[in-house]
Amino acid sequence: MKKSIYLCGAVMALSLSACQKDFLNRLPQTAVTSENSFQSPKDLEIYTNTMYGMIGPSYSDGFSDNIAGMAGASTTDNMVRGNLTVANAGGWNNWGDLRRINIMLDNVHRTKGNAADINHFVGIAKLYRANWYYNMVKIYGDVPWYGKEIKDSDTEGLMKKQDPRTLVVDSIMADLDFAVTHIKAAGTNTRITKWAALNLLSRIALYEGSYRRYHEYLGLQATAASFYKKSAEAARRVMDEGGFVIHNTGKLGEDYRALFSNPNLSDNKEVLFLKKNSMGEGVGNNSHTVFDYEWAMSKELMEEYLMKDGSRFTDQLGNETMKITQLFKNRDPRLAELIMEPGFKTNPNLNLPHILKPTYGGYLQVKFYPRDPELRKGWNLNYTDLPIMRYAETLLNYAEAKAELGTLTQEDLNITIARLRARVGMPALILNAANSNVDPLLEARYANVKQNKGIVLEIRRERRTELAAEGFRLDDLNRWGVGQLLAQAPKGMYVEALGLMDVTGDGNPDIAILEKKSDDNAWAVLPKDQRDKITPHYLSDDVIYLSEGNKGHIMFTRDKKQPRNWEAPMYYYRPIPIQQTVLNPNLSQPFGWK
């Protein structure tokens, strides 16, 4: 039955795309609005099934300060290096998705059937419209609001200028209010339910509240509190009514890992919404690519993970010069579930510890990597379920919104942060202690936090560590108004000295970091069987260097050759491609882009 639904949805989607006109990215036309469409709630279900790909999972933090070395391309990376212009910018070309949604909303008046069933699918369509538009607001600020289908013949609509952010966001919130009122609570976590809608409302309201508070040039600070309240209220409804719980069977880090490398999350009570993958149905993913492929995590992220007793790693004597084989001792168990611990084996049945490559920095991501080799068969052939929304985010949204409002209590922390920490055997976060002992590292990192500083900073720490590699970090930096952190050259693992290094923890050298190839005689004194196992890496290859010359943290020569920069407020937005402003001269570029 499931396959037939998706097949019908795919046919509709194909008929939609087949009728589109390639007209310099103008809104495409389609024949879906004929009078024989949208006749029943079943028609609406089939149609909304084609929208599900518009909200998907994420298993990396892309170009953010959570990443050290990164080989892949990134618009943000190009921007901070001064290479992004209106002439080479992408984007602004996915209006077909919006039009697909509006076609249904314009024609649902012809649907006959139970009103609750009809409004359920209308709510789903409005949820997807709200999410689509908020993604545009995050990128461009002001955008034209189209609440109905725009045809190629509608010159006035096509040539419309941007509407102000406030109008667009109010329209987004109206869509979300309808969604949470009418989308049904019942359903599997592969479907949009009321709880997913409430979580999305909480997420978007938290973003907007933060954006208005910390981007003072907008002049919207006075309205920030109303969005924080919406975020907290939506999250609290999920907490009180949804029946979700933090996945905790007493296995500490393994319980956390089970959310990201599991072939079946259908019955997991922490997962509000997921992308189901199945070998039997031929639906897979590429989550194996997080490991030793295009990036590694940063020192800046690693050092925010606390010690197992709740104290700060950055207060530990010698933390700045600690070798990778020492970093994981007595740490928050989530650290070893994010970054590869020395001795990690890609196949648990073989005694072959993976040897890191320092060219990405050394802190390899293992979160989302399928541990069972049978679940990773190749490109798009990984068969782990991927969470799109989980209850941990709901709890973090609630705690942050309440902290920003100044109404957070210890009980609020007990039912949110404490439950996340309890899963991995960490002590609870204490409100008075956080406010009386502000972390100087976080205080410097987020210098614009002025009220409830200590607890706001600790909640940000918890958000960063709990949600690492789930695609939240860049949005968080933007909404908190700390984009300048992207201009800092990231660091990787510490290298005590040029020469041989043990990176697996067995006491034997595995790699060598040398100045140049002629230094290979550094391990000539070793037995041949040990020499043959050593992989050399050379600074002369001009990929990495050490922060102190012949020792220090791994850094990246690209950051020397193309230094990063941050221009605010301009870099909080992206330029509209020049061909779009030529097509519609009424569009104006966001802050500072020309």
Disulfide bonds with the S-S distance in Angstrom:
none
